[in-house]
Amino acid sequence: MTETSPETRIRVQRRHGVGHLTLDRPRAINALDLGMVEDLHGALDAWREDPDVGIVLLDGAGDRGLCAGGDVRGLYEQIVAGRPGDTALFFRAEYALNAAIAEYPKPVVVLADGITMGGGIGLAGHAAVRVVTERSRLAMPETRIGFTPDVGGTWLLGRAPGRLGEYLALTGTTMDAADAIHAGFADHLVPSEHLPELHHALETRADPHTPTELVLLFDATAGPSRLQADREWIDDAFAGDTVADIVARLRARPEPAASATADELETLSPTALTVTLAAVRRARGLPDLWAALAQEYGLVMWFAQTQPDLVEGIRAQLVDKDRSPRWHPGALADVDPGIAEEALAFVPDVPLWS
């Protein structure tokens, strides 16, 4: 059975006990808009008690990726037009979907094949079975637009080994399959050529029959992780108390990659870096994903309603594409030392959970 939703670009299928959801916006690498989020959540709600659906499979159309993230251009337009209510509506719906995937009573298998970033991590990172391929490229790149990781990203980042969470959050570095598995963003590597066979196996469910056991039939060795190999300098440098301390520690390291990382950090929004560092570290002490999502919601609304760097970052990267953002303030030394606490204490007008 196939139920199409062309307006919101989600393909919904139910076949042989598998509820199959496909993001169908390939020209935009399946970037999420509000309608897509609502349709995904609606399908999950419909299948929650459906005896004919035992497994949910989520993937993306096209050959470029699962999902490049949320509709950042739409966010830009909402902020510029002064429509915080629309911004809140999207994030509340998106975070409710992230939470629904995490607590779903049936196994959710996500194929994070190709680009899976930002909002794509919110779909893939909290699923029961998280599959990557040799083509996978995962990241939380929000600081590059003067923003902060969300969609439960800080929950994953805060639980990454060593100081990888701080490193990945601040730099927005892209992970391959081996890196994603090492950092706790994925579970299994399945070569892309075997994905159709995996889908067939999920439908036929021969012994072994659990989703994890079936994935393991196609699981391949991920190979060496660059992140794992770089842990010595990453863990040392990103243990710094502040972003400025981290940059200084990076400069003191002998590895060329450490110096290059310091250079990269100095091009990013000082405000976004400062708030993101505090957010990831506070997320380590939160009790569950729902608490992390609530913290992130407060932060994203703080950025959207009070911080010019978010609009400027989107303008520079996606609107004018001059790649020359003018951050305010422009240097770490000029950031208000209490800015992270201010951001974390922000209370949105509309609560996340109601």
JOQUI-V822928 format. One record per residue. PHI is phi as a letter, one per 30 degrees, with the letter a starting at -180 (none if undefined). Layout:
phi
PHI
PHI
This chain:
phi
none
b
b
c
b
d
d
c
i
b
c
c
b
b
a
h
i
c
d
c
c
b
d
b
b
d
d
c
h
h
d
d
c
d
d
d
e
d
d
d
d
d
d
d
d
d
c
e
c
d
d
d
b
c
b
c
c
b
b
b
d
i
c
c
l
d
a
d
k
d
d
d
d
d
d
e
d
d
d
d
d
i
c
d
d
d
d
d
d
d
d
d
d
d
d
d
d
e
d
d
d
d
c
d
d
c
d
c
c
c
c
d
d
i
d
b
b
h
e
d
d
d
d
d
d
c
d
d
b
c
c
c
b
d
c
d
b
c
a
c
c
d
d
d
c
i
b
b
e
b
h
i
d
d
d
d
d
d
c
d
d
h
c
d
d
d
d
d
d
d
d
i
e
d
c
d
d
d
d
d
d
d
d
i
c
a
c
b
c
b
e
e
d
c
d
d
d
d
e
d
d
d
d
d
h
d
d
d
c
d
e
d
d
d
d
d
d
c
d
b
d
d
i
d
c
d
d
d
d
c
e
d
d
d
d
d
d
d
d
e
d
b
d
d
d
d
d
d
d
d
d
d
d
d
d
e
d
d
d
d
d
d
e
d
e
d
c
c
d
e
d
d
d
d
d
d
e
d
d
d
d
d
d
e
c
d
d
a
e
d
d
d
d
d
d
d
d
e
d
d
d
d
d
d
c
b
c
d
d
d
d
d
d
d
e
d
c
b
c
d
h
d
h
b
d
c
d
b
d
c
b
e
d
c
d
e
d
c
d
d
d
d
d
d
c
d
c
d
d
c
d
d
c
b
